[in-house]
C-alpha cells in the first residue's frame, strides 16, 4: 500500500478543487446565483482511524448525499452537511424561506441534485487523471451520523478515506460541508500511480 506523500495530498486536493470549480460553474448556470466552491484542505486516513475519529461527535444526524462508484477505482463518495447548513443551502438554492426544519420531497431532491453535480464533477476530475471510465450509482439521500455512515460501509479497515473540507459561498453566505471519498483497498494506490504517471 502506497503512503501518500505531501505532494500526493496536494495533487489530490487540486483534482478535487478542479472538480468543485466545474460544479460551481454548472450550479451558477442552473440557479443564476453567484456560487463559489473551494476545498482549502484535505486529510487522508484509513477507515479505522476515520471511524474512531467520528465517535466523539456522537451520532448527530447529518444531511448526506452519497453514491458508489466502480471501475479502476471503487468506493463511495459523499457530500455531508450539518442540518443547519443543508437547510441554509436549500433556501438559497430554491429561494424558499420556510421556517420548518422538515425537508419535503422537493427539498430533498434539490439537495440530491446539488450533491450529484458536485460529486460527479469531482469524480470526473479524478477519472480524467485515471484516463478510464467510472460507473456510478444513483445518488442516495440519508440523514445519519458520520459514525453510522462509517459503520454502514461494506469496506475493510485498510480502506482509505479522503476528507475534503468544502467551503460554499452563495451570494456572500458561507456554508461549510465535507466531501468524503471512501476508497476501497488498492484504489488509493491506483490514484497515486496515475498522478505519478501524469507528472513523470
Buried (B, 14 or more C-beta within 10 A) or exposed (E): EBEBEEEBBEBBBBBBBBBBBBBBEBBBEEBEEEBBBBBEEBBBBBBBEBBEBBEEEEBEEBBBBBBBBEBBBBBBBBBBBBBEBBBBBBBBBBEEEEEEEEBEEEBBEBBBBBBBBBBBBBBBBBBBBBEEEBEBEEBBBBEBBBBBBBEEBEBEEEBBBBBBBBBBBBEEEEBEBBBBBBBBBBBBBBBBEBBBEEEE
